[in-house]
């Protein structure tokens, strides 16, 4: 608790010194297995209500932080006046699948219930995730019920077919999947079925909200062919989608701007359009 509080104070100080005084750090969005689940809220100036984006970090389901790898997109979203909830979730190997997914669902329910307290519109919520976080938001979209339904999904370099991921790695589980599933690198039939059940591509259906997928075509961490297959499945089912391919980019989000200087602006524009208020509201 002391460590978390100290870290939150440091983040708050850094943002105040940087000119942003609307960061509300270290908010508890749930308690699971006796552990507090934390998020940070970034609240725009003005009256609102503003569209909401829930941010889910990457890190192979076993590392990362709510202000870590997603940091490059925080400022563009804040400047565009989105209410942001950036979440932590329980990590492998201490916590195995599907605990991280359950935490994302808890965060969505919390955001729906509390968005208005942070100038957010609970009827205009997007979930956005990078890498493992991209997997979690896509999975939450295809597997969620009415209580976790959102209006938009942004997957950035998302693993969407975990058996394909294994196939492209010489038919062996990545270290990240080994930690998440508590399983050796050799895939057996039971694990194949588990990976099938974990893969968003297998549960795409008509009626899902719009997706934006952003992915570098030279990505070896989360292979790009997973995305081409996923968007084909979205198209087949009549699900609205947009694909931004960052030509020449690998998995490292910090370098994407070198290959497409405008990808953040494209993402913001898509979110603004997709989360625009309905006529009469």
C-alpha positions as CSV (number, residue, x, y, z in Angstrom):
1,X,0.0,0.0,0.0
2,X,2.8,2.4,0.9
3,X,4.6,1.7,-2.3
4,X,1.5,2.2,-4.4
5,X,0.7,5.5,-2.6
6,X,4.2,6.8,-3.1
7,X,4.1,5.9,-6.8
8,X,0.8,7.6,-7.3
9,X,2.1,10.8,-5.6
10,X,5.1,10.7,-8.0
11,X,2.9,10.4,-11.0
12,X,0.6,13.2,-9.8
13,X,3.6,15.5,-9.2
14,X,5.0,14.7,-12.7
15,X,1.7,15.5,-14.4
16,X,1.2,18.7,-12.4
17,X,4.7,19.9,-13.3
18,X,4.0,19.0,-16.9
19,X,0.9,21.2,-17.0
20,X,-1.8,18.6,-16.6
21,X,-3.7,19.0,-13.3
22,X,-6.5,16.6,-14.1
23,X,-4.9,13.3,-13.3
24,X,-6.7,11.4,-10.5
25,X,-4.4,8.5,-9.7
26,X,-4.8,5.3,-7.8
27,X,-8.5,4.8,-7.8
28,X,-9.8,1.4,-6.7
29,X,-12.1,-0.1,-9.3
30,X,-12.6,-3.5,-7.7
31,X,-11.3,-5.9,-5.1
32,X,-10.5,-9.5,-6.1
33,X,-8.8,-12.3,-4.2
34,X,-8.2,-9.7,-1.5
35,X,-6.3,-7.5,-3.9
36,X,-7.2,-3.9,-4.8
37,X,-7.5,-3.2,-8.5
38,X,-6.2,0.2,-9.5
39,X,-6.8,2.7,-12.2
40,X,-5.8,6.3,-13.0
41,X,-8.4,8.7,-14.4
42,X,-7.5,11.6,-16.7
43,X,-10.3,14.1,-16.7
44,X,-10.5,16.9,-19.4
45,X,-11.1,20.5,-18.6
46,X,-14.6,21.7,-19.2
47,X,-18.1,20.5,-18.3
48,X,-18.5,17.4,-20.4
49,X,-19.9,14.8,-20.7
50,X,-17.0,13.5,-22.7
51,X,-16.6,10.1,-24.4
52,X,-14.7,7.6,-22.3
53,X,-11.7,5.4,-23.2
54,X,-10.6,2.5,-20.9
55,X,-6.9,1.8,-21.6
56,X,-5.4,-1.7,-21.1
57,X,-1.7,-2.0,-21.1
58,X,0.4,-4.8,-22.7
59,X,3.3,-6.8,-21.3
60,X,2.5,-10.4,-22.2
61,X,-0.2,-10.7,-19.5
62,X,2.7,-10.9,-17.0
63,X,4.2,-7.4,-16.7
64,X,3.4,-3.8,-17.4
65,X,1.6,-0.9,-15.8
66,X,-1.3,1.5,-16.3
67,X,1.1,4.3,-17.3
68,X,3.6,2.2,-19.1
69,X,3.6,1.2,-22.7
70,X,0.4,3.1,-23.5
71,X,2.0,6.4,-22.5
72,X,2.6,7.5,-26.2
73,X,-1.2,7.7,-26.7
74,X,-2.2,9.4,-23.4
75,X,-1.5,12.9,-24.5
76,X,-3.3,12.8,-27.8
77,X,-6.4,11.3,-26.2
78,X,-6.3,13.8,-23.3
79,X,-5.8,16.7,-25.7
80,X,-8.8,15.5,-27.6
81,X,-11.0,15.7,-24.5
82,X,-11.7,12.0,-23.7
83,X,-12.1,10.9,-20.2
84,X,-9.5,8.2,-19.7
85,X,-9.4,5.3,-17.3
86,X,-6.1,3.5,-17.5
87,X,-6.2,0.2,-15.6
88,X,-3.9,-2.3,-13.9
89,X,-5.0,-5.9,-13.8
90,X,-3.7,-9.0,-12.1
91,X,-0.7,-10.5,-13.8
92,X,0.7,-14.0,-14.5
93,X,2.4,-16.1,-13.3
94,X,0.8,-15.4,-9.9
95,X,-2.6,-15.1,-11.6
96,X,-3.5,-17.4,-14.5
97,X,-6.1,-17.1,-17.2
98,X,-8.9,-15.9,-17.2
99,X,-8.2,-13.6,-14.2
100,X,-6.8,-10.7,-16.3
101,X,-9.9,-10.9,-18.5
102,X,-12.2,-10.9,-15.5
103,X,-10.4,-7.7,-14.3
104,X,-11.1,-6.0,-17.6
105,X,-14.7,-6.9,-17.3
106,X,-14.8,-5.4,-13.8
107,X,-13.2,-2.2,-15.1
108,X,-15.9,-1.9,-17.8
109,X,-18.7,-2.3,-15.2
110,X,-17.0,0.2,-12.9
111,X,-16.6,2.7,-15.8
112,X,-20.3,2.5,-16.7
113,X,-21.3,3.1,-13.1
114,X,-18.8,5.9,-12.3
115,X,-18.1,7.7,-15.7
116,X,-20.3,10.6,-14.8
117,X,-18.2,11.3,-11.7
118,X,-15.3,12.0,-14.0
119,X,-17.2,14.1,-16.7
120,X,-17.6,10.9,-18.8
121,X,-20.6,9.7,-20.7
122,X,-21.4,6.1,-19.7
123,X,-23.2,5.6,-23.0
124,X,-20.1,6.4,-25.0
125,X,-17.3,4.1,-23.9
126,X,-14.4,2.6,-25.9
127,X,-12.0,0.0,-24.7
128,X,-8.4,0.3,-26.0
129,X,-5.6,-2.1,-25.5
130,X,-2.0,-2.7,-26.8
131,X,-0.4,-6.1,-27.3
132,X,-1.7,-8.4,-24.5
133,X,-4.1,-5.5,-23.6
134,X,-5.3,-5.6,-27.2
135,X,-6.1,-9.3,-26.9
136,X,-8.0,-8.5,-23.7
137,X,-10.1,-5.7,-25.1
138,X,-11.0,-7.7,-28.3
139,X,-11.9,-10.7,-26.2
140,X,-14.0,-8.6,-23.9
141,X,-15.9,-7.3,-26.9
142,X,-16.7,-10.7,-28.4
143,X,-17.4,-12.5,-25.2
144,X,-19.0,-9.8,-23.1
145,X,-22.7,-9.6,-22.0
146,X,-25.0,-6.6,-21.7
147,X,-23.3,-5.4,-18.5
148,X,-19.9,-5.1,-20.3
149,X,-21.0,-4.0,-23.7
150,X,-19.2,-0.9,-25.0
151,X,-19.5,1.3,-28.1
152,X,-16.1,0.9,-29.7
153,X,-12.9,-1.2,-29.5
154,X,-9.4,-0.3,-30.4
155,X,-6.9,-3.1,-30.6
156,X,-3.2,-2.1,-31.1
157,X,-1.1,-5.0,-32.2
158,X,-3.6,-7.5,-30.7
159,X,-3.1,-11.2,-30.5
160,X,-6.4,-12.5,-31.8
161,X,-5.7,-16.1,-32.8
162,X,-3.5,-17.8,-30.2
163,X,-3.2,-21.1,-32.0
164,X,-1.9,-19.2,-35.0
165,X,0.5,-17.5,-32.7
166,X,1.8,-20.9,-31.6
167,X,2.0,-22.1,-35.2
168,X,4.0,-19.1,-36.2
169,X,6.5,-19.8,-33.4
170,X,7.4,-23.3,-34.5
171,X,4.3,-24.9,-32.8
172,X,5.5,-23.9,-29.3
173,X,3.9,-21.6,-26.8
174,X,5.5,-18.3,-26.2
175,X,7.0,-17.6,-22.7
176,X,4.1,-15.3,-22.1
177,X,1.5,-18.0,-22.8
178,X,3.5,-20.5,-20.7
179,X,3.2,-18.1,-17.8
180,X,-0.4,-17.3,-18.4
181,X,-1.5,-20.9,-18.7
182,X,1.1,-22.6,-16.4
183,X,2.0,-24.9,-19.2
184,X,5.2,-26.0,-20.9
185,X,6.1,-24.8,-24.3
186,X,4.8,-28.0,-26.1
187,X,1.2,-27.6,-27.1
188,X,-1.1,-30.6,-26.5
189,X,-4.7,-31.1,-27.6
190,X,-6.1,-29.8,-24.3
191,X,-4.0,-26.6,-24.6
192,X,-5.0,-26.2,-28.3
193,X,-8.6,-26.2,-27.2
194,X,-7.9,-23.7,-24.4
195,X,-6.1,-21.4,-26.9
196,X,-9.1,-21.7,-29.2
197,X,-11.4,-20.6,-26.4
198,X,-9.1,-17.7,-25.6
199,X,-9.0,-16.4,-29.2
200,X,-11.2,-13.5,-30.1
201,X,-11.3,-14.5,-33.8
202,X,-13.4,-17.6,-33.0
203,X,-16.2,-15.6,-31.4
204,X,-16.8,-12.8,-33.9
205,X,-20.5,-12.5,-34.6
206,X,-22.9,-10.0,-36.2
207,X,-24.0,-7.1,-34.1
208,X,-20.7,-6.3,-32.4
209,X,-19.6,-2.7,-32.0
210,X,-17.1,-1.1,-34.3
211,X,-13.4,-2.1,-34.2
212,X,-10.3,-0.1,-35.0
213,X,-7.2,-2.3,-35.4
214,X,-3.7,-0.7,-35.6
215,X,-0.8,-3.0,-36.4
216,X,2.7,-2.9,-37.8
217,X,3.1,-5.3,-40.7
218,X,6.6,-6.3,-39.6
219,X,5.5,-7.3,-36.1
220,X,7.0,-10.5,-34.9
221,X,5.9,-10.2,-31.3
222,X,2.2,-10.4,-32.3
223,X,2.3,-11.5,-35.9
224,X,0.4,-9.4,-38.4
225,X,-1.3,-12.3,-40.1
226,X,-3.5,-12.6,-37.0
227,X,-4.9,-9.2,-37.7
228,X,-5.5,-9.8,-41.4
229,X,-7.5,-13.0,-40.4
230,X,-9.4,-11.1,-37.7
231,X,-10.5,-8.2,-39.9
232,X,-11.6,-10.7,-42.5
233,X,-13.8,-12.3,-39.9
234,X,-15.2,-8.9,-38.9
235,X,-16.0,-8.2,-42.5
236,X,-17.6,-11.6,-43.0
237,X,-19.9,-10.9,-40.1
238,X,-20.8,-7.4,-41.1
239,X,-19.1,-5.8,-38.1
240,X,-17.9,-2.2,-38.8
241,X,-14.1,-1.9,-38.7
242,X,-11.2,0.1,-39.8
243,X,-7.6,-1.2,-40.2
244,X,-4.6,1.0,-39.9
245,X,-1.6,-0.9,-41.1
246,X,1.7,0.7,-40.1
247,X,4.0,-0.3,-43.0
248,X,7.5,-1.3,-41.9
249,X,6.7,-1.1,-38.1
250,X,7.5,-3.9,-35.7
251,X,5.8,-4.5,-32.3
252,X,7.4,-1.6,-30.5
253,X,4.7,1.1,-30.1
254,X,7.3,3.7,-29.2
255,X,8.6,3.5,-32.8
256,X,5.3,3.5,-34.7
257,X,5.4,7.3,-35.2
258,X,8.6,6.9,-37.3
259,X,6.7,4.9,-39.8
260,X,3.3,6.7,-39.7
261,X,3.5,10.1,-38.1
262,X,-0.3,10.5,-38.3
263,X,-1.5,7.2,-36.8
264,X,-2.4,8.8,-33.5
265,X,-4.4,11.5,-35.2
266,X,-6.2,8.8,-37.3
267,X,-7.0,6.9,-34.1
268,X,-8.4,10.1,-32.4
269,X,-10.5,10.9,-35.4
270,X,-11.9,7.4,-35.5
271,X,-12.8,7.5,-31.9
272,X,-14.4,11.0,-32.1
273,X,-16.6,9.8,-35.1
274,X,-17.5,6.5,-33.5
275,X,-18.3,7.9,-30.1
276,X,-20.0,11.0,-31.4
277,X,-23.3,11.8,-29.5
278,X,-26.5,10.5,-31.0
279,X,-28.7,13.1,-32.6
280,X,-30.8,14.8,-29.9
281,X,-28.3,14.1,-27.1
